Amino acid sequence: MQLAAKIRADVSRWRVERSARRRLSAELAAFTSAADRVELEQVLDRHSSEEAREVRGILLRQDAVRF
């Protein structure tokens, strides 16, 4: 694969991943009440730390902005 084609493919993949992260972040922003967050934490606890890492990171960033 030529370098230019590889760069285009990488940029395209990055854009798709970025869009998915933004959608996930927007969806998680809806969980604002204490009960919502407890329920969300219970769901995350059912998954490995690696599987839940991205969601927990988003939640931490949102908490930092919120408080």
C-alpha positions in Angstrom: 0.0 0.0 0.0 1.3 3.4 -0.9 2.0 5.8 1.9 -0.7 8.3 0.8 -3.3 5.5 0.7 -2.3 4.4 4.1 -2.6 7.9 5.5 -6.0 8.3 3.9 -7.2 5.0 5.5 -5.8 6.0 8.9 -7.5 9.4 8.8 -10.7 7.9 7.7 -10.6 5.3 10.5 -9.7 8.1 13.0 -12.7 10.1 11.9 -15.1 7.2 12.3 -13.7 6.4 15.8 -13.9 10.0 16.8 -17.5 10.2 15.7 -18.3 7.1 17.7 -16.6 8.5 20.8 -18.6 11.7 20.5 -21.9 9.8 20.2 -21.0 7.7 23.2 -20.1 10.8 25.2 -23.4 12.4 24.3 -25.3 9.4 25.3 -23.5 9.1 28.6 -24.1 12.8 29.4 -27.8 11.9 29.8 -27.0 9.9 32.9 -27.0 12.8 35.3 -28.9 11.7 38.4 -27.3 9.8 41.3 -29.6 6.8 40.5 -28.6 6.9 36.9 -24.9 6.9 37.8 -25.4 4.0 40.3 -27.1 2.0 37.6 -24.4 2.8 35.1 -21.7 1.8 37.5 -23.4 -1.5 38.2 -23.5 -2.2 34.5 -19.8 -1.3 34.1 -18.9 -3.5 37.1 -20.1 -6.5 35.1 -17.4 -5.9 32.6 -13.6 -6.2 32.8 -11.7 -3.0 33.5 -10.3 -3.0 30.0 -13.8 -3.3 28.5 -15.1 -0.4 30.7 -12.1 1.8 30.5 -13.3 4.1 27.7 -16.7 4.6 29.3 -15.2 5.3 32.7 -12.8 7.7 31.2 -15.6 9.6 29.5 -17.6 9.7 32.8 -14.5 11.0 34.7 -14.0 13.8 32.2 -17.7 14.7 32.3 -17.6 14.8 36.1 -14.6 17.0 36.1 -16.4 19.5 33.9 -19.7 19.2 35.8 -18.3 19.7 39.3 
